């Protein structure tokens, strides 16, 4: 670079700085930060601010039972339904996990299959073989329906 190039660069830098300073001088003055009073330090101000936040938090916690009571009172039925649905889902999931765990135990799964086959055979022999026992089964089912439905 030659001296002429350096002078052009310096002039461009000075013009950019002058423009920036002029723009800053033209803008409205920024708010001036105030120092704390001579008797208070910033640590005591910070402690006071935390105390105010803590008091608000304690106030909110003291009113929390009222808020929850109003919320539950207003939405009792939907909340009960949601709780029952979640409970049913959790029950199905846990039951599936237990059945899967039992199924992984050697010789236990085939034993349960044999018990199921044996009970099915007994049920067919007891209730489905003869017309009179089928009628007895139909009467039991109808009685159960009447008890449940009303």
N, CA, C and O of each residue as an XYZ file, in Angstrom:
600
protein
N       0.830     -1.176      0.000
C       0.000      0.000      0.000
C       0.880      1.247      0.000
O       1.947      1.285      0.613
N       0.408      2.238     -0.690
C       1.162      3.493     -0.764
C       0.632      4.456      0.277
O      -0.374      4.192      0.935
N       1.321      5.573      0.416
C       0.900      6.599      1.369
C      -0.456      7.181      0.988
O      -1.257      7.516      1.860
N      -0.708      7.298     -0.283
C      -1.986      7.853     -0.731
C      -3.142      6.912     -0.334
O      -4.217      7.360      0.066
N      -2.892      5.620     -0.456
C      -3.923      4.655     -0.068
C      -4.180      4.711      1.434
O      -5.329      4.653      1.874
N      -3.106      4.824      2.222
C      -3.258      4.909      3.669
C      -4.010      6.176      4.054
O      -4.870      6.138      4.934
N      -3.699      7.296      3.409
C      -4.388      8.556      3.717
C      -5.864      8.459      3.376
O      -6.699      8.975      4.118
N      -6.206      7.805      2.263
C      -7.613      7.646      1.889
C      -8.343      6.802      2.953
O      -9.477      7.106      3.321
N      -7.691      5.757      3.431
C      -8.290      4.892      4.451
C      -8.509      5.668      5.735
O      -9.563      5.544      6.360
N      -7.520      6.476      6.144
C      -7.640      7.267      7.360
C      -8.772      8.281      7.231
O      -9.537      8.491      8.172
N      -8.873      8.910      6.056
C      -9.920      9.908      5.846
C     -11.294      9.234      5.912
O     -12.232      9.787      6.486
N     -11.407      8.046      5.326
C     -12.681      7.326      5.356
C     -13.045      6.950      6.795
O     -14.210      7.055      7.180
N     -12.062      6.512      7.599
C     -12.310      6.178      8.994
C     -12.741      7.405      9.788
O     -13.650      7.326     10.615
N     -12.092      8.530      9.540
C     -12.437      9.760     10.253
C     -13.841     10.207      9.875
O     -14.599     10.640     10.743
N     -14.209     10.112      8.590
C     -15.553     10.500      8.166
C     -16.606      9.591      8.796
O     -17.660     10.059      9.227
N     -16.316      8.282      8.848
C     -17.270      7.344      9.451
C     -17.440      7.643     10.932
O     -18.557      7.600     11.447
N     -16.349      7.946     11.621
C     -16.414      8.265     13.042
C     -17.170      9.564     13.256
O     -17.977      9.668     14.179
N     -16.920     10.540     12.426
C     -17.604     11.829     12.560
C     -19.101     11.669     12.327
O     -19.911     12.272     13.031
N     -19.468     10.854     11.339
C     -20.876     10.624     11.072
C     -21.531      9.925     12.258
O     -22.629     10.301     12.667
N     -20.868      8.914     12.812
C     -21.403      8.182     13.951
C     -21.562      9.089     15.152
O     -22.572      9.027     15.853
N     -20.557      9.943     15.397
C     -20.644     10.859     16.525
C     -21.763     11.865     16.329
O     -22.460     12.218     17.280
N     -21.935     12.323     15.104
C     -22.991     13.291     14.831
C     -24.358     12.649     15.027
O     -25.270     13.273     15.571
N     -24.501     11.389     14.578
C     -25.776     10.712     14.743
C     -26.088     10.476     16.217
O     -27.237     10.606     16.638
N     -25.083     10.136     16.991
C     -25.273      9.911     18.415
C     -25.634     11.218     19.098
O     -26.490     11.233     19.983
N     -24.999     12.312     18.707
C     -25.274     13.606     19.325
C     -26.682     14.075     18.993
O     -27.302     14.767     19.801
N     -27.204     13.713     17.815
C     -28.530     14.144     17.405
C     -29.642     13.361     18.101
O     -30.748     13.874     18.266
N     -29.360     12.129     18.508
C     -30.417     11.313     19.115
C     -30.753     11.828     20.500
O     -29.984     12.577     21.101
N     -31.913     11.418     21.002
C     -32.358     11.889     22.312
C     -31.452     11.314     23.395
O     -30.900     10.225     23.236
N     -31.304     12.035     24.477
C     -30.399     11.565     25.531
C     -30.945     10.302     26.213
O     -32.149     10.181     26.436
N     -30.069      9.390     26.533
C     -30.445      8.150     27.199
C     -30.708      8.435     28.671
O     -30.138      9.374     29.227
N     -31.565      7.637     29.311
C     -31.787      7.852     30.740
C     -30.506      7.585     31.519
O     -29.733      6.686     31.187
N     -30.305      8.355     32.522
C     -29.093      8.239     33.328
C     -29.393      7.324     34.503
O     -30.390      7.495     35.205
N     -28.525      6.363     34.702
C     -28.702      5.428     35.806
C     -28.440      6.151     37.112
O     -27.459      6.883     37.242
N     -29.325      5.940     38.082
C     -29.175      6.604     39.378
C     -28.435      5.684     40.321
O     -28.652      4.473     40.328
N     -27.585      6.253     41.095
C     -26.853      5.502     42.101
C     -27.727      5.338     43.332
O     -28.591      6.174     43.597
N     -27.508      4.258     44.094
C     -28.292      4.093     45.317
C     -27.940      5.182     46.319
O     -26.854      5.757     46.254
N     -28.850      5.468     47.244
C     -28.534      6.461     48.282
C     -27.282      6.059     49.042
O     -26.907      4.887     49.090
N     -26.658      7.043     49.622
C     -25.377      6.813     50.282
C     -25.484      5.810     51.415
O     -24.518      5.101     51.699
N     -26.629      5.734     52.068
C     -26.784      4.830     53.203
C     -27.023      3.387     52.796
O     -26.802      2.487     53.606
N     -27.471      3.131     51.562
C     -27.796      1.777     51.132
C     -26.752      1.284     50.144
O     -26.291      2.023     49.274
N     -26.398      0.040     50.297
C     -25.484     -0.566     49.324
C     -26.309     -1.380     48.335
O     -27.493     -1.630     48.562
N     -25.690     -1.784     47.257
C     -26.420     -2.578     46.268
C     -26.780     -3.951     46.832
O     -27.768     -4.551     46.409
N     -25.997     -4.448     47.771
C     -26.308     -5.743     48.385
C     -27.599     -5.662     49.203
O     -28.419     -6.579     49.170
N     -27.774     -4.555     49.939
C     -28.998     -4.431     50.736
C     -30.206     -4.217     49.826
O     -31.304     -4.683     50.132
N     -30.005     -3.510     48.704
C     -31.101     -3.358     47.743
C     -31.474     -4.712     47.150
O     -32.654     -5.027     46.999
N     -30.479     -5.499     46.820
C     -30.726     -6.820     46.268
C     -31.454     -7.694     47.290
O     -32.372     -8.433     46.936
N     -31.046     -7.609     48.542
C     -31.702     -8.388     49.590
C     -33.160     -7.943     49.754
O     -34.047     -8.771     49.963
N     -33.399     -6.640     49.658
C     -34.767     -6.130     49.768
C     -35.630     -6.604     48.595
O     -36.802     -6.940     48.766
N     -35.032     -6.623     47.408
C     -35.749     -7.095     46.233
C     -36.097     -8.576     46.380
O     -37.215     -8.981     46.063
N     -35.157     -9.383     46.857
C     -35.426    -10.804     47.070
C     -36.495    -10.988     48.143
O     -37.330    -11.886     48.034
N     -36.477    -10.153     49.170
C     -37.491    -10.238     50.224
C     -38.881     -9.954     49.645
O     -39.851    -10.625     50.000
N     -38.976     -8.961     48.756
C     -40.262     -8.656     48.134
C     -40.754     -9.842     47.288
O     -41.924    -10.218     47.354
N     -39.847    -10.419     46.499
C     -40.225    -11.585     45.704
C     -40.628    -12.756     46.595
O     -41.586    -13.467     46.291
N     -39.908    -12.957     47.682
C     -40.214    -14.042     48.613
C     -41.593    -13.823     49.248
O     -42.371    -14.767     49.386
N     -41.889    -12.590     49.630
C     -43.197    -12.295     50.215
C     -44.322    -12.570     49.214
O     -45.365    -13.103     49.589
N     -44.117    -12.210     47.947
C     -45.118    -12.501     46.923
C     -45.301    -14.005     46.741
O     -46.425    -14.482     46.582
N     -44.206    -14.744     46.765
C     -44.257    -16.197     46.629
C     -45.005    -16.821     47.810
O     -45.828    -17.715     47.612
N     -44.733    -16.365     49.022
C     -45.408    -16.880     50.216
C     -46.898    -16.544     50.158
O     -47.733    -17.367     50.536
N     -47.235    -15.346     49.690
C     -48.636    -14.960     49.547
C     -49.352    -15.875     48.568
O     -50.472    -16.317     48.822
N     -48.691    -16.157     47.439
C     -49.279    -17.063     46.457
C     -49.469    -18.460     47.048
O     -50.514    -19.079     46.850
N     -48.469    -18.957     47.769
C     -48.588    -20.284     48.378
C     -49.691    -20.328     49.432
O     -50.351    -21.354     49.593
N     -49.896    -19.231     50.148
C     -50.959    -19.228     51.165
C     -52.341    -19.256     50.520
O     -53.288    -19.770     51.114
N     -52.467    -18.711     49.312
C     -53.757    -18.727     48.617
C     -53.926    -19.946     47.712
O     -54.993    -20.130     47.126
N     -52.903    -20.776     47.589
C     -52.957    -21.926     46.693
C     -54.087    -22.904     47.034
O     -54.761    -23.362     46.112
N     -54.331    -23.249     48.298
C     -55.461    -24.153     48.577
C     -56.808    -23.588     48.113
O     -57.663    -24.328     47.628
N     -56.988    -22.274     48.266
C     -58.232    -21.661     47.785
C     -58.336    -21.771     46.276
O     -59.397    -22.102     45.746
N     -57.220    -21.491     45.570
C     -57.222    -21.591     44.114
C     -57.548    -23.015     43.662
O     -58.357    -23.223     42.758
N     -56.905    -23.988     44.306
C     -57.140    -25.383     43.926
C     -58.571    -25.815     44.250
O     -59.183    -26.557     43.482
N     -59.105    -25.354     45.380
C     -60.485    -25.690     45.738
C     -61.473    -25.132     44.728
O     -62.414    -25.819     44.330
N     -61.263    -23.889     44.314
C     -62.146    -23.296     43.304
C     -62.030    -24.029     41.977
O     -63.033    -24.284     41.311
N     -60.796    -24.369     41.594
C     -60.578    -25.060     40.322
C     -61.246    -26.436     40.333
O     -61.939    -26.801     39.384
N     -61.036    -27.197     41.411
C     -61.624    -28.527     41.486
C     -63.143    -28.451     41.566
O     -63.837    -29.287     40.987
N     -63.662    -27.462     42.274
C     -65.111    -27.297     42.364
C     -65.735    -26.983     41.009
O     -66.828    -27.454     40.696
N     -65.032    -26.183     40.210
C     -65.573    -25.796     38.902
C     -65.455    -26.931     37.886
O     -66.317    -27.080     37.020
N     -64.400    -27.724     37.990
C     -64.129    -28.753     36.978
C     -64.100    -30.152     37.567
O     -63.321    -30.994     37.121
N     -64.943    -30.414     38.567
C     -64.895    -31.704     39.260
C     -65.216    -32.873     38.336
O     -64.477    -33.857     38.316
N     -66.284    -32.788     37.583
C     -66.687    -33.910     36.729
C     -65.663    -34.198     35.623
O     -65.285    -35.357     35.451
N     -65.200    -33.200     34.872
C     -64.186    -33.503     33.842
C     -62.885    -34.045     34.437
O     -62.257    -34.936     33.864
N     -62.486    -33.500     35.591
C     -61.265    -34.004     36.215
C     -61.422    -35.455     36.657
O     -60.483    -36.243     36.545
N     -62.595    -35.809     37.154
C     -62.845    -37.194     37.562
C     -62.789    -38.126     36.357
O     -62.226    -39.218     36.433
N     -63.372    -37.694     35.256
C     -63.360    -38.522     34.048
C     -61.939    -38.709     33.537
O     -61.552    -39.816     33.164
N     -61.161    -37.632     33.517
C     -59.768    -37.731     33.063
C     -58.977    -38.648     33.991
O     -58.174    -39.455     33.524
N     -59.195    -38.532     35.296
C     -58.492    -39.397     36.250
C     -58.859    -40.864     36.041
O     -57.990    -41.733     36.108
N     -60.139    -41.147     35.787
C     -60.556    -42.530     35.548
C     -59.942    -43.082     34.263
O     -59.518    -44.237     34.219
N     -59.896    -42.264     33.230
C     -59.297    -42.716     31.968
C     -57.811    -42.990     32.152
O     -57.300    -44.003     31.675
N     -57.115    -42.088     32.843
C     -55.685    -42.312     33.102
C     -55.469    -43.554     33.962
O     -54.542    -44.327     33.720
N     -56.326    -43.745     34.966
C     -56.196    -44.931     35.819
C     -56.422    -46.209     35.020
O     -55.714    -47.199     35.208
N     -57.404    -46.187     34.134
C     -57.662    -47.369     33.303
C     -56.468    -47.650     32.393
O     -56.076    -48.805     32.223
N     -55.898    -46.615     31.818
C     -54.728    -46.805     30.951
C     -53.544    -47.360     31.716
O     -52.858    -48.262     31.234
N     -53.300    -46.831     32.900
C     -52.187    -47.326     33.723
C     -52.440    -48.772     34.138
O     -51.516    -49.585     34.155
N     -53.684    -49.093     34.471
C     -54.028    -50.467     34.857
C     -53.784    -51.439     33.710
O     -53.230    -52.519     33.912
N     -54.197    -51.056     32.512
C     -53.975    -51.922     31.344
C     -52.484    -52.103     31.093
O     -52.029    -53.210     30.805
N     -51.725    -51.019     31.202
C     -50.281    -51.101     30.982
C     -49.609    -52.012     32.013
O     -48.800    -52.865     31.649
N     -49.937    -51.837     33.291
C     -49.325    -52.656     34.348
C     -49.748    -54.115     34.196
O     -48.927    -55.015     34.375
N     -51.013    -54.359     33.870
C     -51.474    -55.734     33.673
C     -50.720    -56.391     32.518
O     -50.308    -57.546     32.616
N     -50.544    -55.662     31.442
C     -49.771    -56.194     30.315
C     -48.337    -56.504     30.693
O     -47.775    -57.509     30.258
N     -47.742    -55.638     31.503
C     -46.364    -55.872     31.938
C     -46.278    -57.107     32.835
O     -45.329    -57.884     32.729
N     -47.268    -57.294     33.720
C     -47.271    -58.468     34.602
C     -47.457    -59.750     33.788
O     -46.766    -60.743     34.016
N     -48.388    -59.722     32.844
C     -48.619    -60.902     32.005
C     -47.374    -61.216     31.181
O     -47.012    -62.382     31.019
N     -46.719    -60.182     30.661
C     -45.496    -60.399     29.892
C     -44.393    -60.983     30.777
O     -43.651    -61.868     30.350
N     -44.289    -60.480     32.019
C     -43.282    -61.014     32.934
C     -43.575    -62.470     33.285
O     -42.659    -63.289     33.356
N     -44.851    -62.793     33.506
C     -45.220    -64.185     33.814
C     -44.970    -65.077     32.605
O     -44.555    -66.227     32.753
N     -45.220    -64.554     31.418
C     -45.027    -65.327     30.197
C     -43.554    -65.666     29.972
O     -43.242    -66.659     29.315
N     -42.650    -64.851     30.512
C     -41.219    -65.102     30.343
C     -40.670    -66.151     31.303
O     -39.549    -66.625     31.119
N     -41.437    -66.518     32.317
C     -40.985    -67.526     33.274
C     -41.138    -68.900     32.628
O     -42.227    -69.242     32.168
N     -40.070    -69.689     32.586
C     -40.162    -71.006     31.944
C     -41.164    -71.920     32.671
O     -41.262    -71.902     33.898
N     -41.889    -72.701     31.901
C     -42.880    -73.687     32.347
C     -44.139    -73.074     32.952
O     -45.121    -73.790     33.150
N     -44.148    -71.777     33.253
C     -45.335    -71.180     33.825
C     -46.354    -70.849     32.734
O     -47.555    -71.040     32.925
N     -45.875    -70.355     31.595
C     -46.791    -70.045     30.487
C     -47.500    -71.307     29.979
O     -48.717    -71.274     29.800
N     -46.785    -72.422     29.740
C     -47.500    -73.628     29.308
C     -48.478    -74.146     30.376
O     -49.526    -74.698     30.042
N     -48.138    -73.970     31.644
C     -49.044    -74.393     32.716
C     -50.354    -73.609     32.660
O     -51.437    -74.182     32.779
N     -50.242    -72.283     32.478
C     -51.456    -71.457     32.375
C     -52.261    -71.800     31.125
O     -53.491    -71.752     31.149
N     -51.592    -72.139     30.054
C     -52.306    -72.564     28.851
C     -53.089    -73.849     29.116
O     -54.234    -73.984     28.687
N     -52.470    -74.782     29.820
C     -53.180    -76.022     30.164
C     -54.373    -75.753     31.081
O     -55.430    -76.364     30.923
N     -54.205    -74.841     32.034
C     -55.323    -74.478     32.913
C     -56.451    -73.876     32.087
O     -57.615    -74.210     32.306
N     -56.129    -72.995     31.140
C     -57.141    -72.388     30.280
C     -57.856    -73.414     29.413
O     -59.076    -73.364     29.256
N     -57.097    -74.334     28.856
C     -57.709    -75.387     28.031
C     -58.608    -76.269     28.889
O     -59.702    -76.640     28.462
N     -58.160    -76.604     30.085
C     -58.962    -77.435     30.994
C     -60.254    -76.733     31.397
O     -61.313    -77.361     31.423
N     -60.183    -75.436     31.714
C     -61.391    -74.706     32.104
C     -62.353    -74.585     30.932
O     -63.565    -74.711     31.107
N     -61.827    -74.342     29.746
C     -62.686    -74.262     28.551
C     -63.386    -75.594     28.307
O     -64.572    -75.622     27.981
N     -62.654    -76.699     28.464
C     -63.259    -78.023     28.271
C     -64.347    -78.262     29.317
O     -65.414    -78.776     28.981
N     -64.101    -77.902     30.570
C     -65.114    -78.074     31.613
C     -66.353    -77.218     31.315
O     -67.481    -77.681     31.481
N     -66.143    -75.967     30.874
C     -67.263    -75.074     30.572
C     -68.125    -75.647     29.449
O     -69.353    -75.630     29.531
N     -67.478    -76.151     28.404
C     -68.237    -76.751     27.293
C     -68.995    -77.975     27.798
O     -70.170    -78.147     27.474
N     -68.346    -78.823     28.581
C     -69.003    -80.026     29.112
C     -70.156    -79.658     30.045
O     -71.214    -80.286     30.002
N     -69.955    -78.644     30.885
C     -70.957    -78.300     31.897
C     -72.136    -77.531     31.314
O     -73.283    -77.840     31.638
N     -71.883    -76.523     30.450
C     -72.962    -75.634     30.035
C     -73.398    -75.773     28.572
O     -74.544    -75.445     28.266
N     -72.577    -76.223     27.691
C     -72.923    -76.196     26.275
C     -73.298    -77.563     25.694
O     -73.794    -77.625     24.569
N     -73.079    -78.643     26.419
C     -73.317    -79.977     25.889
C     -74.787    -80.302     25.749
O     -75.189    -80.844     24.719
N     -75.606    -79.995     26.738
C     -77.025    -80.344     26.731
C     -77.887    -79.081     26.626
O     -77.482    -77.999     27.051
N     -79.076    -79.241     26.054
C     -79.992    -78.107     25.882
C     -80.444    -77.555     27.231
O     -80.594    -76.342     27.380
N     -80.663    -78.431     28.218
C     -81.115    -77.972     29.532
C     -80.034    -77.134     30.231
O     -80.352    -76.155     30.907
N     -78.768    -77.512     30.071
C     -77.698    -76.733     30.700
C     -77.466    -75.422     29.953
O     -77.081    -74.419     30.553
N     -77.704    -75.436     28.635
C     -77.611    -74.170     27.886
C     -78.687    -73.211     28.360
O     -78.434    -72.013     28.485
N     -79.902    -73.726     28.629
C     -80.978    -72.876     29.141
C     -80.615    -72.346     30.529
O     -80.899    -71.194     30.853
N     -79.993    -73.185     31.334
C     -79.538    -72.753     32.663
C     -78.524    -71.618     32.532
O     -78.598    -70.643     33.279
N     -77.583    -71.729     31.600
C     -76.588    -70.679     31.358
C     -77.261    -69.392     30.881
O     -76.892    -68.302     31.317
N     -78.244    -69.513     29.989
C     -78.958    -68.331     29.497
C     -79.702    -67.650     30.638
O     -79.744    -66.421     30.691
N     -80.296    -68.425     31.558
C     -80.988    -67.846     32.715
C     -80.012    -67.125     33.640
O     -80.337    -66.065     34.174
N     -78.819    -67.688     33.836
C     -77.804    -67.042     34.674
C     -77.343    -65.726     34.052
O     -77.178    -64.725     34.750
N     -77.139    -65.734     32.748
C     -76.704    -64.515     32.060
C     -77.792    -63.451     32.128
O     -77.493    -62.277     32.344
N     -79.050    -63.845     31.946
C     -80.166    -62.898     32.021
C     -80.291    -62.332     33.428
O     -80.547    -61.139     33.596
N     -80.112    -63.176     34.441
C     -80.146    -62.705     35.832
C     -79.029    -61.702     36.110
O     -79.237    -60.702     36.797
N     -77.861    -61.977     35.577
C     -76.746    -61.054     35.743
C     -77.027    -59.717     35.057
O     -76.715    -58.657     35.599
N     -77.624    -59.776     33.853
C     -77.994    -58.542     33.148
C     -79.012    -57.738     33.961
O     -78.900    -56.517     34.075
N     -80.008    -58.436     34.528
C     -81.023    -57.754     35.321
C     -80.420    -57.097     36.557
O     -80.827    -55.999     36.939
N     -79.450    -57.764     37.185
C     -78.795    -57.198     38.368
C     -77.984    -55.952     38.017
O     -77.971    -54.977     38.768
N     -77.317    -55.997     36.880
C     -76.451    -54.873     36.502
C     -77.256    -53.712     35.951
O     -77.089    -52.573     36.387
N     -78.134    -53.997     34.988
C     -78.890    -52.938     34.324
C     -80.050    -52.455     35.187
O     -80.318    -51.257     35.270
N     -80.724    -53.389     35.820
C     -81.806    -52.991     36.715
C     -83.168    -53.379     36.299
O     -84.136    -53.080     37.000
